[in-house]
Amino acid sequence: MPTFTKKAIEIALFKLLNEKPLSKITVKDIVEECGINRNSFYYHFQDIPALIEESIIEETNSILEDISGITTMRESVEKIIRRLYQNKTALYHIWGSSNHEQLEIHLMRICDNFAQKYVNGSETYKNESEEHKQIMQDLLQCECFGQLVKWFNSGMTIDLMEHVDNVVQMADKGLFRFDK
């Protein structure tokens, strides 16, 4: 079957997720939304959780590709947040479902990627040992992920960029550096 059918299914899922919670979405809703039959759905996906997992993986890979050329932490986070806001309601509905684990795993991947790029590209941390760089990377990854969790749990009302600006300033000033 053509890949555009698979993409149509993913688009239909996110359209529906922007309208209602995941628990209210059925395979029937998805196939009606994209004008295919159930067999076409099951040709591509075992069930809705498999569709969610694949969609999240594809979106994560797309985000990572989008930020691959960006060298500053602020720009990376800004682009990530912009992408998350594009499907804010859909992501919130996934977050509130029993399928949120896949979202967590891939948000952590995104946070790890940008933290690694920041630490390895930062003048502030270039003279740190590899062990200290890894600790800094872990700290930034967990800070990023923690703020995303806080954002989801607040109903996505917190201004993430304001917080990120503060963390970036602290990191750029070397406030996380190790005393030698």
N, C-alpha and C positions, 0 to 999 in steps of 0.2 A: 504494500500500500504506500502511496506517496507520503513523503514527509510533511507535506502541507496539511494533510489530515491530522497528523500528530500535533502539529503546531496549532491547528484550529481547535483541537481538544484542549490544549493548554490555555489558549486565549479564552475559550469559553469558561474554563474553570475560574480564571482570574476575574472575568467579567461577573460571574455569579458570586464569587467571594467578595467582590466589591459591593454586592447588593445584600448578601445575607450570610449568616454564619455557616461554617463548614458542615455542621451537624444537620443543617436543613437542605444540603445539596445532595442530589442523587445522580446516579449514572444517567437516568432518564432525563433529568434537567440538563445535564451536560450535552447529551446527544441531540436533544431538541434545540438547544442553543446554537449548536454548530451544524445542524441539518444532516446528521449522519445516523446510521443505525447502531444498535448496541454492539453488534458483531465488530463493527469498525473500531469502537472504543476498546473492546476486549482484545482486538488484534494488537493494539499498541500498549495497553496497560492492563495489568492483572485486576486492579481495583483503584478506587479513588486515592488511598494512601500511596500506592505506587506512582500515580499521576502527580501527586503533591511532591513526592521525593524527587522524581525526575525534573519537575518544573523548578524546584528549589535549586537543584544541582546546576541546571542550565542557567538560571538567573545568577547564581553565585559565580559561575565561570565567566559570564558576561561582565559582571561587575569587576572581577579580577582583571579581565582584559582591559576594561575601561580605565582602570587606575594603574595599569602596568607602566605607562610612561610618565606618571606623575612622581615627582621626587619629594614634595613637601607633605608633611603629615596633615596639615590643615586642608590642602587641596584634595588629598585622598579621602579624608573623612567627609569633606563637603560633597564630593561626588557620590560617595557611598550613601550619605543621608538623602541626597537628591533622588537617587535610585530607589531607596526605601520609601520615600514619600510618594513616588509614582504609583505604588500599589499599597498605600498605607492601610486602607480598610481591609484589603485582602490579607495582608500580612498579619494584621491584628486578629482577624478571624482564624488564621492558622495558629497564631500564638495561643489563642484561647481554646484550641481544640486538643484532642488527644494525640494529634500528629505534630505537635510543636517541637518534638525532639529533633526532627530533621532540620527545622529552621534554626534551632540552637547550634547544631553541629556546623552548619554552613555559615552562620554568622560568626562563629568562632574562627573558621577558616579565613574569612574576610579580615577579621581583626588581626589575626596572626600575620597575614600577608602585609598589611600596611605597617604593623609594628616592626616587622623585620626590615622592611624597606627604610623606615625612618631611622632605626638604630644604625643600620649598616651605612646609610648615606649621610648621617649627621656628623658635622665637624665637631660638635660638642663631645661626642662619644668615640671619636676615632682612635684615641690613645688608650681606651679602656681594654682590659683583657677580654678574651672571648667569653670567659665565664661571666664577667660583669655585663657584657653586651647581651648575653642570653637572659640574664636576670632582668635587665632593662626591657628587653623585648617582651618577656613574660608579663612584666608589670604593666606595660602599655597595652598588650593584648587583653589582659584581664580587665583593665580599666575601661577599655573600649567596649568589651562584651558586657561588663557590669552596667555601663551607662545605657546600652541598648536594652538590657533586661529591665532596668529602671524605667526607661522610656515606654516600653511595651506595657509594663505593669501600671504605669500612670495613665494609661489610655492614650499614649502618644502625645501628651500635652507639654512635656518638658522641652525647653529649647536646648537641643543637643549641641548646636554650634557654639552657644555661649560657653558651655562647659568645656567643649573641645578647645576653644580659644585659650581658656585658662590653663588647661593641661599642656597645650603646645608652648605657651609662654614659660611655664615651669620647666618643661623638658629642654627648651632652647637655652634657658639660662643656666642649665646644668644643675638644677635643684635635685635631680635624681642621681647625680654622680657620686661615685664612691670616693671616700677620703683615702689617701694613700699613705 
